[in-house]
Amino acid sequence: MKTDAEFWDAVNTALDERRDPLADDGVQDALAERPERLDALLALERRLAALPRLQPELAHRPWLVAAAAAAVILTLGGVGALVLWRLALPVPVDPTTVSAFDVGEQVIDFRIEVSRSVGGRRTVVRVVPDGTLRTQSLDTGETLASVSIESTRGNQP
Amino acid sequence: MTHEPPPKLVPTTNLASPSKQAAPQGLDPTAKLAAASDSAPLGLERELPALRALVAKLAPAGDVDDLVQEVVSRALRYRDTFDGRRALGPWLAKTALNVCVDHRARRARETTSHEPLEPAAAPDTRVEEREHVAVLLAKLSRVERDVLVRFHQCGESVREIAAALGLAEGTVKSHLCRARKRLAEERP
């Protein structure tokens, strides 16, 4: 007569070896002696088949968590570096669409002038390329305010 | 342990002895077979209800009659191996288990997928079963749950689980054993 413990030992051995417990001789002997054990075995089989498809709990794999975190950090860092590198590159220019005069063109002169007239008194502020700020006040009969910016582009300073 | 499946029986099988072929009318073919053959000393007829109940737990309803018939046929074929001093029920139950295991193997080959031995459950029953299992899993310890899922759902071996969790293989097997037993016996 097989005890319950012997029955479950035989069931577990078969399952550990990924065999069908019902095909195991020891399990069959135990079931033949006490067929009511079959209900528990079938319940186990049914419930094992219904186990949810969970990911194993990661807490037992700290190295896996660390590896995943490192992968994320490396990926984000790589993407960031790539973006910065791309921003630092000069904008590519198609040489066939640029005339010889355009090459190296830059601002060679500029002037900013701000005019403000209040109550017949006109004030003009000018900024010139050498950084000098010039102010001029005139008495006029008009009231106005204006700003003008002029720049000159070319190859020669 | 498994035997070559016998050919499907028909009521006119020649397993019966001529002197008893005329006996019981109104019985199903399996009962006729059991009664009409030289099985009287075995007492197969008395065991048929229990045999049918056992097979019904293991096979889809549509296959039960055929399988019971197959069990009786196999029992008659191998009756010489039966020790008359022992009870017939366990011997017949073991024969039935073998027939059902063979049946599952045949079906698995036909469908190339693993099917549970018990009759196919309705979708509602499966949902209920999953909810039930979720409740049972919550009652297990964290390591029992993890070991169980890794082995039976993720397909990891005992050795792989032991390495992943930093446990001895024997400890993993103990956790598996406890978890399965609780899964089998616990009620929600």
Interface residues (C-beta under 8 A of the other chain):
Chain A: W8 V11 N12 L15 D16 D20 L22 A23 D25 Q28 D29 L31 A32 E33 P35 L38 D39 A40 L41 L42 A43 L44 E45 R46 R47 L48 A49 A50 L51 P52 R53 L54 P56 E57 A59 H60 R61
Chain B: M1 T2 A50 L54 K57 L58 G89 P90 W91 A93 K94 L97 N98 C100 V101 R104 P116 L117 E118 A121 R126 E129 R130 H132 V133 A134 L136 L137 R142 V143 R145 D146 L148 V149 R150 H152 Q153 C154 E156 V158 A164 L165 G166 K173 L176 C177 R180 K181 L183 A184 E185
